[in-house]
Amino acid sequence: MSKSDIHLVDDSGEIERQFRSIMRRLPGGVSIITAGNGEDISGMTVTSLSSLSTDPPRLLVSINKQASSFALIERYRLFGVNILGSDQQELATRFSNGRLKGKERFEGAEWFPGSSGVPLLGQSLATVECQVEEIIERHSHGIVVGRLLSFDLSHRLSGLVYWNGQYIEIDHDTDLDRLAEVSIPLAHVR
Ligand SMILES: Cc1cc2nc3c(=O)[nH]c(=O)nc-3n(C[C@H](O)[C@H](O)[C@H](O)COP(=O)(O)O)c2cc1C
């Protein structure tokens, strides 16, 4: 895209109307944030999880204050992070279904309480227990900063991405093969 193709819109009404369309262009890794203890548990699908800092290791997630998990995170000061694999799309749909509440969302899923008591989902690419370091409330959301307490890493790598309003599976082996096919001829050109 050359500079002459760009028509910047600086109308604030138009920006508000188009904000979702802008953000739909950004592929987001899909995770489920879990929270609560015992029978009082819930969880929600998110794409806002990201790394805040590596030294010290901290992550952040932006959570709507209306979401039932937000109250649980505030109360227990703990949460679980479950990074979903390509075969866990059904879980992503389940944990964003407003008709299923609290513990109901876990029905049929493989889950167990972590050492802190927070529920964790088996078969995830990575599972982390976090203690809340800080919650920064801004507008409709709370930016939750997590300190890592424990983790489990799966050997699987095929991830799940949400992009343009749909789930996309990244098949690690197939996509690496495709990448190799594309990059070998390019390497010859150089
Ligand atoms: C792909 C996807 C990503 C989402 N990302 C977020 C997010 O980052 N933060 C957030 O607050 N809600 C996010 N949501 C919406 C929540 O999953 C949804 O509002 C939540 O499950 C509501 O829970 P509740 O009915 O228990 O209150 C996302 C939904 C989907 C489908």
PDBQT file of the ligand as one rigid body, heavy atoms in Angstrom, charges set to zero:
ROOT
HETATM    1  C1  LIG A 201     -12.992 -14.789  20.509  1.00  0.00    +0.000 C 
HETATM    2  C2  LIG A 201     -13.504 -14.031  21.709  1.00  0.00    +0.000 A 
HETATM    3  C3  LIG A 201     -12.616 -13.220  22.410  1.00  0.00    +0.000 A 
HETATM    4  C4  LIG A 201     -13.060 -12.509  23.535  1.00  0.00    +0.000 A 
HETATM    5  N1  LIG A 201     -12.157 -11.719  24.206  1.00  0.00    +0.000 NA
HETATM    6  C5  LIG A 201     -12.554 -11.054  25.317  1.00  0.00    +0.000 A 
HETATM    7  C6  LIG A 201     -11.621 -10.284  26.064  1.00  0.00    +0.000 A 
HETATM    8  O1  LIG A 201     -10.444 -10.204  25.756  1.00  0.00    +0.000 OA
HETATM    9  N2  LIG A 201     -12.091  -9.626  27.168  1.00  0.00    +0.000 N 
HETATM   10  C7  LIG A 201     -13.401  -9.676  27.548  1.00  0.00    +0.000 A 
HETATM   11  O2  LIG A 201     -13.771  -9.032  28.546  1.00  0.00    +0.000 OA
HETATM   12  N3  LIG A 201     -14.314 -10.419  26.860  1.00  0.00    +0.000 NA
HETATM   13  C8  LIG A 201     -13.913 -11.116  25.772  1.00  0.00    +0.000 A 
HETATM   14  N4  LIG A 201     -14.816 -11.889  25.086  1.00  0.00    +0.000 N 
HETATM   15  C9  LIG A 201     -16.206 -11.986  25.553  1.00  0.00    +0.000 C 
HETATM   16  C10 LIG A 201     -16.336 -12.947  26.751  1.00  0.00    +0.000 C 
HETATM   17  O3  LIG A 201     -15.895 -14.273  26.427  1.00  0.00    +0.000 OA
HETATM   18  C11 LIG A 201     -17.790 -13.022  27.224  1.00  0.00    +0.000 C 
HETATM   19  O4  LIG A 201     -18.284 -11.734  27.397  1.00  0.00    +0.000 OA
HETATM   20  C12 LIG A 201     -17.866 -13.747  28.549  1.00  0.00    +0.000 C 
HETATM   21  O5  LIG A 201     -17.814 -15.146  28.316  1.00  0.00    +0.000 OA
HETATM   22  C13 LIG A 201     -19.121 -13.400  29.298  1.00  0.00    +0.000 C 
HETATM   23  O6  LIG A 201     -19.133 -14.153  30.474  1.00  0.00    +0.000 OA
HETATM   24  P1  LIG A 201     -20.374 -14.173  31.492  1.00  0.00    +0.000 P 
HETATM   25  O7  LIG A 201     -21.612 -14.520  30.692  1.00  0.00    +0.000 OA
HETATM   26  O8  LIG A 201     -20.009 -15.245  32.472  1.00  0.00    +0.000 OA
HETATM   27  O9  LIG A 201     -20.437 -12.817  32.117  1.00  0.00    +0.000 OA
HETATM   28  C14 LIG A 201     -14.405 -12.606  23.962  1.00  0.00    +0.000 A 
HETATM   29  C15 LIG A 201     -15.290 -13.427  23.243  1.00  0.00    +0.000 A 
HETATM   30  C16 LIG A 201     -14.839 -14.148  22.137  1.00  0.00    +0.000 A 
HETATM   31  C17 LIG A 201     -15.797 -15.042  21.401  1.00  0.00    +0.000 C 
ENDROOT
TORSDOF 0
